Amino acid sequence: MRLSRTRQATEEESFWPSFTDVMSSLVFVLFFCIMIMVIRQIVNASVWDERLLNADMALTSKQEQLDALNLSLESVNEELSIKMGQLENLESTLSEREAEIDNLRSRLEQDRAALSQKEQELAEVRSQLQEISLLRLSILGQVKDSIEKELGSVLSAGGQPLVDIDDNANLVINSSLLFDKGSSRISPSGQVLLEKFALAFERILSNPEIRKNIDSIIISGYADSDDTFDYNYNLSCQRAVAVIVAMMKSNPVLETTYGAYFQASGFSEFRPVALGDDEAAKSKNRRIQISINIKDSNIQKIITDYMSGQ
């Protein structure tokens, strides 16, 4: 029994140290695991801190970028607001310009209508002035036609008309129809011719519409280059006066009623219509020329009436 107790005691004594070792080993292992976990947590915390720091830095950068974008957006909004204001101003200006264009178009149409009316009025004035400017030619044409109706066309030996209207609307009578060479006495055949002229002028002057535009009827004498200047000058003047006197004597009505319209003048051998010293040229230069002067006051009245109506 003593041995049994001793063995039991020995077994109990050897059991507790072994248990203690086991527990110590477990504690150590546990401590080691805890240390590993702590270290791991520290490492993980460091990694997360670094990641968090990086995330904070990225977030800060993004925030800065966002702030910059916000500033840029505000600037763009301000610029857009300015542009919108400018656009509104431009639209307002455009509306005003369109209204002005409409007004200008309306005025243009009015001006065109007024211009058309002015052109019509000017055409009427031009027509009246043209009628007056052609009046001389018309009157002398009537005289010439009247003479030819009574006496037929008077031609020279060469077939040239001895009574004609020149380029300046003057009635030209070859002096051979009225005078002998070097004489201012009207020939009998010339007297007959001038009687027809007197009747033609009386008929024309009796028309008040024609007469009101006539200032004077000028009878001009022309000589050739033979003889002296003073002789030719006297001869040309005497022939002009002789034509007027012969017409007045043949037709007293022309003298008493329309005598104030007639005027005589002489030009000697000057203003020849044909150059040269041959007899054909001299025969053309010896002539009586009848011109009609139109009243400038009538032309001026047409222009004044038109201008006063503007």
C-alpha positions as CSV (number, residue, x, y, z in Angstrom):
1,M,0.0,0.0,0.0
2,R,2.9,2.2,0.7
3,L,4.3,1.5,-2.7
4,S,1.0,2.1,-4.3
5,R,0.7,5.5,-2.6
6,T,4.2,6.4,-3.6
7,R,3.5,5.5,-7.2
8,Q,0.4,7.5,-7.2
9,A,2.1,10.4,-5.6
10,T,4.9,10.2,-8.2
11,E,2.4,10.1,-11.0
12,E,0.6,13.1,-9.7
13,E,3.9,15.0,-9.3
14,S,5.0,14.2,-12.8
15,F,1.6,15.1,-14.3
16,W,1.5,18.8,-13.3
17,P,4.8,19.8,-14.7
18,S,3.8,18.3,-18.0
19,F,0.5,20.1,-17.9
20,T,2.3,23.3,-17.1
21,D,4.6,22.8,-20.0
22,V,1.7,22.2,-22.3
23,M,-0.1,25.2,-21.1
24,S,3.0,27.3,-21.4
25,S,3.5,26.1,-24.9
26,L,-0.1,26.9,-25.7
27,V,0.2,30.3,-24.1
28,F,3.4,30.9,-26.1
29,V,1.7,29.7,-29.3
30,L,-1.3,31.8,-28.5
31,F,1.0,34.8,-27.8
32,F,2.8,34.1,-31.1
33,C,-0.4,34.0,-33.0
34,I,-1.5,37.1,-31.3
35,M,1.8,38.8,-32.2
36,I,1.4,37.6,-35.8
37,M,-2.1,39.0,-35.8
38,V,-1.0,42.3,-34.2
39,I,1.9,42.6,-36.7
40,R,-0.5,41.7,-39.5
41,Q,-3.0,44.3,-38.3
42,I,-0.1,46.8,-38.0
43,V,1.0,45.9,-41.6
44,N,-2.6,46.0,-42.8
45,A,-3.2,49.3,-40.9
46,S,-0.1,50.8,-42.6
47,V,-1.2,49.6,-46.0
48,W,-4.7,51.0,-45.4
49,D,-3.3,54.2,-44.0
50,E,-1.2,54.5,-47.2
51,R,-4.2,53.7,-49.3
52,L,-6.3,56.1,-47.3
53,L,-3.6,58.7,-47.7
54,N,-3.5,58.1,-51.4
55,A,-7.2,58.2,-51.6
56,D,-7.2,61.4,-49.7
57,M,-4.6,62.8,-52.0
58,A,-6.6,61.7,-55.0
59,L,-9.8,63.1,-53.5
60,T,-8.0,66.3,-52.8
61,S,-6.7,66.4,-56.4
62,K,-10.2,65.6,-57.7
63,Q,-11.6,68.3,-55.4
64,E,-9.1,70.8,-56.7
65,Q,-10.0,69.8,-60.3
66,L,-13.7,70.1,-59.4
67,D,-13.1,73.5,-57.9
68,A,-11.2,74.5,-61.0
69,L,-14.0,73.1,-63.2
70,N,-16.5,75.0,-61.0
71,L,-14.5,78.2,-61.5
72,S,-14.3,77.5,-65.2
73,L,-18.0,76.8,-65.3
74,E,-18.7,80.0,-63.5
75,S,-16.5,81.9,-66.0
76,V,-18.3,80.1,-68.9
77,N,-21.6,81.0,-67.3
78,E,-20.6,84.6,-67.0
79,E,-19.3,84.7,-70.5
80,L,-22.5,82.9,-71.7
81,S,-24.6,85.5,-69.8
82,I,-22.6,88.2,-71.5
83,K,-23.0,86.5,-74.9
84,M,-26.7,86.1,-74.2
85,G,-26.9,89.8,-73.4
86,Q,-25.0,90.7,-76.6
87,L,-27.3,88.3,-78.5
88,E,-30.3,90.1,-77.2
89,N,-28.8,93.4,-78.1
90,L,-28.0,92.1,-81.6
91,E,-31.5,90.7,-82.0
92,S,-32.9,94.1,-80.9
93,T,-30.5,95.9,-83.3
94,L,-31.5,93.4,-86.0
95,S,-35.1,94.1,-85.5
96,E,-34.4,97.9,-85.6
97,R,-32.3,97.4,-88.8
98,E,-35.1,95.3,-90.4
99,A,-37.6,98.1,-89.5
100,E,-35.2,100.6,-91.0
101,I,-34.8,98.4,-94.1
102,D,-38.6,98.2,-94.4
103,N,-38.8,102.0,-94.1
104,L,-36.1,102.4,-96.7
105,R,-37.8,100.0,-99.0
106,S,-41.0,101.9,-98.6
107,R,-39.2,105.2,-99.2
108,L,-37.5,103.6,-102.2
109,E,-40.8,102.6,-103.7
110,Q,-42.1,106.2,-103.1
111,D,-39.0,107.6,-104.7
112,R,-39.3,105.3,-107.6
113,A,-42.9,106.4,-108.1
114,A,-41.9,110.0,-107.7
115,L,-39.0,109.5,-110.1
116,S,-41.4,107.9,-112.6
117,Q,-43.7,110.9,-112.3
118,K,-40.7,113.3,-112.7
119,E,-39.5,111.4,-115.8
120,Q,-43.0,111.7,-117.2
121,E,-43.1,115.4,-116.5
122,L,-39.6,115.8,-118.0
123,A,-40.7,113.9,-121.0
124,E,-43.6,116.4,-121.4
125,V,-41.2,119.3,-120.9
126,R,-38.8,117.8,-123.4
127,S,-41.6,117.3,-125.9
128,Q,-42.6,120.9,-125.5
129,L,-39.1,122.2,-125.9
130,Q,-38.6,119.9,-128.9
131,E,-41.7,121.3,-130.5
132,I,-40.4,124.8,-130.0
133,S,-37.0,123.8,-131.3
134,L,-38.6,122.3,-134.4
135,L,-40.9,125.2,-134.8
136,R,-38.5,127.1,-137.1
137,L,-38.1,124.2,-139.4
138,S,-41.8,123.6,-139.4
139,I,-42.6,127.2,-140.2
140,L,-40.0,127.5,-143.0
141,G,-41.1,124.1,-144.3
142,Q,-44.6,125.4,-144.6
143,V,-43.4,128.5,-146.5
144,K,-41.3,126.3,-148.8
145,D,-44.2,123.9,-149.4
146,S,-46.6,126.8,-150.0
147,I,-44.2,128.3,-152.6
148,E,-43.7,125.0,-154.4
149,K,-47.4,124.3,-154.3
150,E,-48.0,127.6,-156.2
151,L,-44.9,127.7,-158.4
152,G,-43.6,124.2,-158.4
153,S,-40.0,123.2,-157.4
154,V,-37.6,125.9,-158.6
155,L,-34.4,124.4,-159.9
156,S,-31.2,125.8,-161.3
157,A,-29.7,124.9,-164.7
158,G,-27.7,122.2,-162.9
159,G,-30.8,120.7,-161.3
160,Q,-30.1,122.1,-157.8
161,P,-33.1,123.6,-155.9
162,L,-33.0,127.4,-155.8
163,V,-35.3,127.5,-152.7
164,D,-34.2,125.1,-150.0
165,I,-33.8,124.7,-146.2
166,D,-30.2,124.3,-145.0
167,D,-28.8,122.3,-142.1
168,N,-29.4,125.1,-139.7
169,A,-33.1,125.3,-140.4
170,N,-32.8,128.5,-142.6
171,L,-34.8,129.0,-145.8
172,V,-32.3,129.8,-148.5
173,I,-33.3,131.6,-151.8
174,N,-30.8,131.9,-154.6
175,S,-30.5,135.6,-155.5
176,S,-30.9,134.9,-159.2
177,L,-34.6,134.3,-158.5
178,L,-35.0,137.8,-157.2
179,F,-32.2,140.1,-158.5
180,D,-30.0,140.7,-161.5
181,K,-26.3,140.4,-160.8
182,G,-25.1,143.4,-158.9
183,S,-28.6,144.9,-158.5
184,S,-30.9,145.3,-155.5
185,R,-34.0,145.8,-157.6
186,I,-36.5,143.0,-157.4
187,S,-37.1,141.3,-160.8
188,P,-40.7,140.8,-162.1
189,S,-40.4,137.0,-161.5
190,G,-38.9,137.7,-158.1
191,Q,-41.9,140.0,-157.3
192,V,-44.3,137.1,-158.1
193,L,-42.2,134.8,-155.8
194,L,-42.2,137.3,-152.9
195,E,-46.0,137.7,-153.2
196,K,-46.3,134.0,-152.5
197,F,-43.9,134.3,-149.6
198,A,-46.0,137.2,-148.2
199,L,-49.2,135.2,-148.3
200,A,-47.4,132.2,-146.7
201,F,-46.0,134.3,-143.8
202,E,-49.4,136.0,-143.3
203,R,-51.1,132.6,-143.0
204,I,-48.5,131.3,-140.6
205,L,-48.5,134.5,-138.4
206,S,-52.3,134.5,-138.2
207,N,-52.1,131.3,-136.1
208,P,-51.8,132.6,-132.5
209,E,-50.2,129.3,-131.3
210,I,-47.4,129.7,-133.8
211,R,-47.1,133.5,-133.5
212,K,-46.7,133.5,-129.7
213,N,-43.4,131.6,-130.1
214,I,-41.9,133.7,-132.8
215,D,-39.6,136.6,-131.8
216,S,-38.5,137.8,-135.2
217,I,-38.2,136.8,-138.9
218,I,-34.8,137.8,-140.2
219,I,-34.2,138.4,-143.9
220,S,-30.4,138.3,-144.5
221,G,-28.6,139.2,-147.7
222,Y,-25.3,137.6,-148.8
223,A,-23.0,138.6,-151.7
224,D,-20.2,136.9,-153.5
225,S,-16.5,137.9,-153.2
226,D,-16.6,140.1,-156.3
227,D,-16.1,143.8,-155.8
228,T,-15.2,145.5,-152.5
229,F,-16.3,144.8,-149.0
230,D,-18.3,148.1,-148.6
231,Y,-20.0,147.6,-152.0
232,N,-20.9,144.0,-151.2
233,Y,-22.1,145.0,-147.7
234,N,-24.3,147.7,-149.0
235,L,-25.6,145.4,-151.7
236,S,-26.4,142.6,-149.3
237,C,-28.2,145.0,-146.9
238,Q,-30.2,146.7,-149.7
239,R,-31.3,143.3,-151.0
240,A,-32.6,142.2,-147.6
241,V,-34.5,145.4,-147.2
242,A,-35.9,145.2,-150.8
243,V,-37.3,141.7,-150.0
244,I,-39.1,142.9,-146.9
245,V,-40.4,146.0,-148.7
246,A,-41.6,144.0,-151.7
247,M,-43.5,141.5,-149.4
248,M,-45.1,144.4,-147.4
249,K,-46.2,146.2,-150.6
250,S,-47.7,143.1,-152.1
251,N,-49.6,142.2,-148.9
252,P,-50.6,145.3,-146.8
253,V,-52.0,143.0,-144.0
254,L,-48.5,141.6,-143.5
255,E,-47.2,145.2,-143.1
256,T,-49.9,146.6,-140.8
257,T,-50.5,143.5,-138.6
258,Y,-47.2,141.6,-138.6
259,G,-44.6,144.1,-139.8
260,A,-43.0,144.2,-136.4
261,Y,-41.8,140.6,-136.7
262,F,-39.5,141.3,-139.8
263,Q,-35.9,142.4,-139.6
264,A,-33.3,142.9,-142.3
265,S,-29.5,142.3,-142.1
266,G,-26.5,142.0,-144.5
267,F,-23.4,139.9,-144.3
268,S,-21.5,141.0,-147.4
269,E,-19.3,138.2,-148.9
270,F,-18.8,136.7,-145.4
271,R,-20.3,133.3,-144.3
272,P,-20.1,131.7,-147.7
273,V,-21.9,128.3,-148.1
274,A,-19.6,127.2,-151.0
275,L,-15.8,127.6,-151.1
276,G,-14.0,128.6,-154.3
277,D,-13.8,131.4,-156.9
278,D,-15.7,129.6,-159.7
279,E,-19.0,130.9,-160.8
280,A,-20.9,127.9,-159.4
281,A,-19.6,128.7,-155.9
282,K,-20.3,132.4,-156.2
283,S,-23.8,131.7,-157.4
284,K,-24.6,129.7,-154.3
285,N,-23.1,132.4,-152.1
286,R,-25.3,135.1,-153.6
287,R,-28.5,134.4,-151.6
288,I,-31.3,135.6,-149.4
289,Q,-31.6,133.7,-146.2
290,I,-34.8,133.7,-144.1
291,S,-34.4,132.7,-140.4
292,I,-36.9,132.4,-137.6
293,N,-35.9,133.4,-134.1
294,I,-37.9,131.7,-131.3
295,K,-38.7,133.6,-128.2
296,D,-36.4,132.6,-125.4
297,S,-39.0,133.8,-122.9
298,N,-41.4,131.0,-124.0
299,I,-38.7,128.4,-123.5
300,Q,-37.8,129.9,-120.2
301,K,-41.5,129.9,-119.2
302,I,-41.8,126.2,-119.9
303,I,-38.8,125.5,-117.7
304,T,-40.0,128.0,-115.0
305,D,-43.5,126.4,-115.0
306,Y,-41.9,123.0,-114.6
307,M,-39.5,124.1,-111.8
308,S,-42.2,126.0,-109.9
309,G,-44.3,122.9,-109.8
310,Q,-41.5,120.9,-108.1
